[in-house]
Amino acid sequence: MLLTIRMVTLTAAAAIIGGGLAACTAPGTGPGVRPTSEHAAAVARTSRAPAIRPRPPAGPVIEVTGAPQRVKAKGAVLADAATGQVLWGRGLTTERPMASVTKVMTALVVLDSGQLGSQIRVPRAAFNYAWKYGGETAALRPGDELTVQELLEALLLPSGADAAYTLANAYGPGLTAFVARMNTTAVRMGMTHTHFTSPDGLPYPTETATYSTPADLLTLGLAVMRFPVFRSIVSQQLFHLPKAPGHHQYWWDNTNDLIISYQGAVGIKDGYTDDAGHCLLFEAVRNGRTLIGVVLGSPSTGVAAGAQDAAQMLNWGFSLKQARAAA
């Protein structure tokens, strides 16, 4: 097992948050986006992650002993979110399909572009797209007008492919342009073993066309969890959007079983396809320690297989001691 400290992960995430994504264009001229005056700009400003520059690890590193037991995932990694220290890994750079964990990159591109208070009309094509490819949906009603932040709720909690299509169509503009932005962002972040062919992780044109590695997804998780609005969304068990002029009422449950089953879990995103198996990008906090990790290819032993692997890794990680400071 690899127990090396890969500080490059934190450095890559910090570099992106500090401004590396600024070159991505905002969706102000994309089809379907309707700014809602100064409030939208204010929301966009407050939702952005603070600028963070690379720096040495904060505090003592964790003393690694042993390894987590009964982890069945084909690929996995666990790290200290505060320092980027990798505590344990399996197949760190082996490329595997990641299913709906893809939607985390979709959210990051949208968050970096801003305008979370802008309204987008749900196109009929979003329903057709999700139905054609058999994706999970947020049951969005064509013609409803939702804010970008509300669509992020629909993307990340019920894992709506219809929400992914709606956001990508507006922010690309168009799916092809948006997927290109996802891949450009991955390159800028140093995610050299990652490739996207859709904004949702659905298995087309092939089961393995969209792929990543535990190491790359760790970089992605460290970057996106620095957006307060993202953290607030993925930590919820459910979200209720009351009926209002312009849209229907919606209830969206979080598909991430870890949020319900593991004390201290604060995210992030799960996924499943037949070829990818159960996948999960996760983070949890206990006693002042924040751990972040990835499982890819957990076998289909149950709907919560990814969460079960993550729990084994987290239990082990939280049991480790801080290394003694040098005399």
LINZI-V433444 format. One record per pair of residues at least 24 apart in sequence whose C-alpha atoms are under 10 Angstrom apart, sorted by the first residue. I is the first residue (numbers start at 1). J is the second residue. Records with the same first field share a line. If there is no record, write none. Layout:
I = J + J
This chain:
1 = 66 + 67 + 87 + 88 + 89 + 90 + 91 + 92
2 = 77 + 86 + 87 + 88 + 89 + 90 + 91 + 92
3 = 64 + 65 + 67 + 85 + 86 + 87 + 88 + 89 + 90
4 = 85 + 86 + 87 + 88 + 89
5 = 61 + 79 + 83 + 84 + 85 + 86 + 87 + 88
6 = 79 + 83 + 84 + 85 + 86 + 87 + 215
7 = 54 + 55 + 56 + 57 + 83 + 84 + 85 + 86
8 = 54 + 84 + 85 + 190 + 219
9 = 79 + 81 + 83 + 84 + 85 + 86 + 189 + 190 + 191 + 215 + 216 + 217 + 218 + 219 + 220 + 221 + 222 + 223
10 = 53 + 54 + 55 + 56 + 57 + 80 + 81 + 82 + 83 + 84 + 85 + 218 + 219 + 220 + 221 + 222 + 223
11 = 52 + 53 + 54 + 55 + 56 + 83 + 84 + 189 + 190 + 219 + 222 + 223
12 = 53 + 54 + 188 + 189 + 190 + 191 + 216 + 219 + 220 + 222 + 223
13 = 52 + 53 + 54 + 84 + 188 + 189 + 190 + 218 + 219 + 220 + 221 + 222 + 223 + 224 + 225 + 226
14 = 50 + 51 + 52 + 53 + 54 + 55 + 189 + 219 + 222 + 223 + 226
15 = 51 + 52 + 53 + 54 + 188 + 189 + 190 + 223
16 = 51 + 52 + 53 + 112 + 185 + 186 + 188 + 189 + 190 + 219 + 220 + 223 + 224
17 = 48 + 49 + 50 + 51 + 52 + 53 + 112 + 189 + 222 + 223 + 224 + 226 + 227
18 = 49 + 50 + 51 + 52 + 53 + 54 + 223
19 = 50 + 51 + 52 + 53 + 112
20 = 185 + 188 + 189
21 = 108 + 109 + 112 + 113 + 184 + 185 + 188 + 189
22 = 112 + 113
23 = 112 + 113 + 185
24 = 109 + 110 + 112 + 113 + 181 + 182 + 184 + 185
25 = 109 + 112 + 113 + 114 + 171 + 172 + 181
26 = 109 + 110 + 111 + 112 + 113 + 114 + 115 + 171 + 172 + 173
27 = 110 + 113 + 114 + 115 + 118 + 167 + 168 + 169 + 170 + 171 + 172 + 173
28 = 113 + 114 + 115 + 118 + 170 + 171 + 173
29 = 170 + 171 + 172 + 173
30 = 120 + 168 + 169 + 170 + 171 + 172 + 173 + 174
31 = 120 + 121 + 169 + 170 + 171 + 172 + 173 + 174
32 = 118 + 119 + 120 + 121 + 122 + 123 + 145 + 166 + 167 + 169 + 170 + 171 + 173
33 = 115 + 118 + 119 + 120 + 121 + 145 + 146 + 147 + 148 + 167 + 169 + 170 + 171 + 173
34 = 115 + 117 + 118 + 119 + 120 + 121 + 145 + 146 + 147 + 148 + 170
35 = 115 + 116 + 117 + 118 + 119 + 120 + 147
36 = 115 + 116 + 117 + 118 + 119 + 147
37 = 117 + 118
38 = 117
39 = 115 + 116 + 117 + 118
40 = 114 + 115 + 116 + 117 + 118 + 119 + 147 + 148
41 = 114 + 115 + 116 + 117 + 118
42 = 114 + 115 + 116 + 117
43 = 114 + 115 + 116 + 117 + 118 + 149 + 229
44 = 111 + 112 + 113 + 114 + 115 + 116 + 117 + 118 + 149 + 229
45 = 112 + 114 + 115 + 116
46 = 114 + 116 + 227 + 228 + 229
47 = 111 + 112 + 114 + 115 + 116 + 149 + 226 + 227 + 228 + 229 + 230
48 = 111 + 112 + 113 + 114 + 224 + 226 + 227 + 228 + 229 + 230
49 = 111 + 112 + 223 + 224 + 225 + 226 + 227 + 228 + 229 + 230
50 = 226 + 227 + 228
51 = 226
52 = 226
55 = 83
56 = 83
57 = 82 + 83 + 84 + 85
58 = 82 + 83 + 84
59 = 83 + 322 + 323 + 325
60 = 322 + 323 + 324 + 325 + 326
61 = 85 + 87 + 321 + 322 + 323 + 324 + 325
62 = 86 + 87 + 317 + 318 + 320 + 321 + 322 + 323 + 324
63 = 87 + 320 + 321 + 322 + 323 + 324
64 = 88 + 316 + 317 + 319 + 320 + 321 + 322 + 323
65 = 316 + 317 + 319 + 320 + 321
66 = 316 + 320
67 = 312 + 313 + 316 + 317
68 = 309 + 310 + 311 + 312 + 313 + 314 + 315 + 316 + 317
69 = 309 + 312 + 313 + 315 + 316
70 = 308 + 309 + 312 + 313
71 = 295 + 298 + 305 + 306 + 308 + 309 + 310 + 311 + 312 + 313
72 = 295 + 296 + 297 + 298 + 299 + 301 + 305 + 306 + 308 + 309 + 310 + 312
73 = 277 + 278 + 279 + 294 + 295 + 296 + 297 + 298 + 299 + 305 + 306 + 308 + 309 + 310
74 = 214 + 276 + 277 + 279 + 295 + 296 + 297 + 298 + 299
75 = 213 + 214 + 215 + 279 + 294 + 295 + 296 + 297 + 298
76 = 213 + 214 + 215 + 217 + 218 + 279 + 280 + 281 + 293 + 294 + 295 + 296 + 297 + 298 + 309 + 310 + 313
77 = 213 + 214 + 215 + 217 + 218 + 281 + 292 + 293 + 294 + 295 + 296 + 310 + 313
78 = 214 + 215 + 218 + 282 + 283 + 291 + 292 + 293 + 294 + 295 + 310 + 313 + 314 + 316 + 317
79 = 218 + 222 + 283 + 290 + 291 + 292 + 293 + 294 + 314 + 317
80 = 283 + 289 + 290 + 291 + 292 + 293 + 317 + 318
81 = 218 + 221 + 222 + 225 + 283 + 284 + 285 + 289 + 290 + 291 + 292 + 293
82 = 222 + 289 + 290 + 291 + 292
83 = 290 + 291
84 = 218 + 219 + 222 + 291 + 292
85 = 291
86 = 215 + 218 + 291 + 292 + 293
87 = 291 + 293 + 313 + 316 + 317 + 320
88 = 293 + 313 + 316 + 317
89 = 214 + 215 + 293 + 294 + 295 + 313
90 = 214 + 215 + 295 + 296
91 = 213 + 214 + 215 + 296
92 = 212 + 213 + 214 + 215 + 216 + 217 + 218 + 294
93 = 192 + 193 + 194 + 212 + 213 + 214 + 215 + 216
94 = 193 + 211 + 212 + 213 + 214 + 215 + 216
95 = 193 + 194 + 195 + 208 + 210 + 211 + 212 + 213 + 214 + 215 + 216 + 296
96 = 193 + 194 + 208 + 209 + 210 + 211 + 212 + 213 + 214 + 275 + 276 + 277 + 279 + 296 + 297
97 = 194 + 195 + 196 + 201 + 202 + 203 + 207 + 208 + 209 + 210 + 211 + 212 + 213 + 271 + 272 + 273 + 275 + 276 + 277 + 279 + 296 + 297
98 = 194 + 196 + 200 + 201 + 202 + 203 + 207 + 208 + 209 + 210 + 211 + 212 + 213 + 214 + 217 + 270 + 271 + 272 + 273 + 275 + 276 + 277 + 278 + 279 + 280 + 281 + 295 + 296 + 297
99 = 200 + 201 + 202 + 203 + 207 + 208 + 210 + 211 + 212 + 270 + 271 + 272 + 273 + 274 + 275 + 276 + 277 + 278 + 279 + 280 + 296 + 297
100 = 135 + 136 + 155 + 156 + 159 + 160 + 161 + 199 + 200 + 201 + 202 + 203 + 269 + 270 + 271 + 272 + 273 + 276 + 278 + 279 + 280
101 = 156 + 159 + 199 + 200 + 201 + 211 + 212 + 217 + 268 + 269 + 270 + 271 + 272 + 279 + 280 + 281 + 294 + 296
102 = 164 + 182 + 195 + 196 + 197 + 198 + 199 + 200 + 201 + 202 + 210 + 211 + 212 + 217 + 269 + 270 + 271
103 = 152 + 155 + 156 + 159 + 160 + 161 + 163 + 164 + 198 + 199 + 200 + 201 + 269 + 270 + 271
104 = 152 + 155 + 156 + 199 + 200 + 217 + 220 + 221 + 224 + 225 + 230 + 268 + 269 + 270 + 281
105 = 179 + 181 + 182 + 183 + 185 + 186 + 196 + 199 + 200 + 217 + 220 + 221 + 223 + 224
106 = 152 + 155 + 156 + 164 + 165 + 167 + 168 + 171 + 178 + 179 + 181 + 182 + 196 + 198 + 199 + 200 + 201
107 = 149 + 151 + 152 + 153 + 155 + 156 + 164 + 167 + 168 + 182 + 199 + 224 + 230
108 = 182 + 185 + 220 + 221 + 223 + 224 + 225 + 227 + 230
109 = 167 + 168 + 171 + 172 + 178 + 179 + 181 + 182 + 185 + 186 + 224
110 = 148 + 149 + 152 + 167 + 168 + 170 + 171 + 172 + 178 + 182
111 = 148 + 149 + 152 + 224 + 227 + 229 + 230
112 = 224 + 227
113 = 171
114 = 148 + 149
115 = 147 + 148 + 149
116 = 147 + 148 + 149 + 150 + 151 + 152 + 229
117 = 146 + 147 + 148 + 149 + 150
118 = 145 + 146 + 147 + 148 + 149 + 150
119 = 144 + 145 + 146 + 147 + 148 + 149 + 150 + 151 + 246
120 = 144 + 145 + 146 + 147 + 148 + 150 + 151 + 166 + 167 + 169 + 170
121 = 145 + 146 + 147 + 166 + 167 + 170 + 246 + 247
122 = 146 + 151 + 162 + 163 + 165 + 166 + 167 + 169 + 170 + 247
123 = 162 + 165 + 166 + 169
124 = 162 + 166
125 = 162 + 165 + 166 + 169
126 = 160 + 161 + 162 + 163 + 164 + 165 + 166 + 167 + 169
127 = 161 + 162 + 163 + 165 + 166
128 = 162
129 = 161 + 162 + 165 + 166
130 = 160 + 161 + 162 + 163 + 164 + 165 + 200 + 202
131 = 161 + 162
133 = 161 + 202 + 203 + 204
134 = 161 + 202 + 203
135 = 159 + 160 + 161 + 162 + 200 + 201 + 202 + 203 + 273
136 = 160 + 161 + 162 + 163 + 200 + 202
137 = 161 + 162 + 163 + 164 + 252
138 = 162 + 163 + 164 + 250 + 251 + 252 + 253
139 = 163 + 250 + 251 + 252
140 = 166 + 247 + 248 + 249 + 250
141 = 247 + 248 + 249 + 250
142 = 247
143 = 246 + 247 + 248
144 = 245 + 246 + 247 + 248
145 = 244 + 245 + 246 + 247 + 248
146 = 241 + 244 + 246 + 247 + 248
149 = 229 + 230 + 233
150 = 233 + 239 + 241
152 = 229 + 230 + 233 + 234
153 = 230 + 232 + 233 + 234 + 236 + 238 + 239 + 240 + 241 + 252 + 253 + 254
154 = 233 + 239 + 250 + 251 + 252 + 253 + 254
155 = 200 + 233 + 252
156 = 230 + 233 + 234 + 252 + 253 + 254 + 255 + 256 + 267 + 268 + 269 + 270
157 = 233 + 234 + 235 + 236 + 237 + 238 + 239 + 251 + 252 + 253 + 254 + 255 + 256 + 268 + 269 + 270
158 = 238 + 239 + 251 + 252 + 253 + 254 + 255 + 256
159 = 200 + 252 + 253 + 254 + 255 + 256 + 269 + 270 + 271
160 = 200 + 252
161 = 198 + 199 + 200 + 201 + 202
162 = 200
163 = 199 + 200
164 = 198 + 199 + 200 + 201
165 = 198 + 199 + 200
166 = 199
167 = 199
168 = 198 + 199 + 200
169 = 199
175 = 199
186 = 212 + 216 + 217 + 219 + 220
189 = 216 + 219 + 220 + 223
190 = 216 + 219 + 220
191 = 215 + 216 + 217 + 218 + 219 + 220
192 = 216
193 = 217
200 = 271
201 = 271 + 272 + 273 + 276
202 = 271 + 272 + 273
203 = 273 + 274 + 275 + 276
206 = 275
207 = 273 + 274 + 275 + 276
208 = 275 + 276
211 = 276
212 = 296
213 = 294 + 295 + 296
214 = 280 + 281 + 293 + 294 + 295 + 296
215 = 293 + 294
216 = 294
217 = 280 + 281 + 293 + 294 + 295 + 296
218 = 281 + 282 + 292 + 293 + 294
220 = 281
221 = 267 + 268 + 269 + 281 + 282 + 283 + 292 + 293 + 294
222 = 283 + 292 + 293
224 = 268
225 = 266 + 267 + 268 + 283 + 292
230 = 267 + 268
231 = 266 + 267 + 268
232 = 266 + 267
233 = 266 + 267 + 268
234 = 259 + 265 + 266 + 267 + 268 + 269 + 282
235 = 259 + 260 + 264 + 265 + 266 + 267 + 268 + 269 + 283 + 284
236 = 260 + 265 + 266 + 267
237 = 266 + 267
255 = 303 + 304
256 = 280 + 281 + 282 + 303 + 304 + 306 + 307
257 = 303 + 304 + 305 + 306 + 307 + 308
258 = 282 + 283 + 284 + 304 + 305 + 306 + 307 + 308 + 309 + 310 + 311
259 = 283 + 284 + 307
260 = 307
261 = 304 + 307 + 308 + 311
262 = 307 + 308 + 310 + 311 + 314 + 315
263 = 311
264 = 290
265 = 290 + 291 + 292 + 311 + 314
266 = 290 + 292
267 = 292
268 = 292 + 293 + 294
269 = 294
270 = 294 + 295 + 296 + 304 + 306 + 307
271 = 296 + 297 + 306
272 = 296 + 297 + 298 + 300 + 303 + 306
273 = 297 + 300
274 = 299 + 300
276 = 300
277 = 301 + 305 + 306
278 = 302 + 303 + 304 + 305 + 306 + 307 + 309
279 = 304 + 305 + 306 + 307 + 309 + 310
280 = 305 + 306 + 307 + 309 + 310
281 = 306 + 307 + 310
282 = 306 + 307 + 310 + 311 + 314
283 = 310 + 314
284 = 310 + 311 + 314 + 318
285 = 314 + 318
286 = 314 + 318
287 = 318
289 = 317 + 318
290 = 314 + 317 + 318
291 = 317 + 318
292 = 317
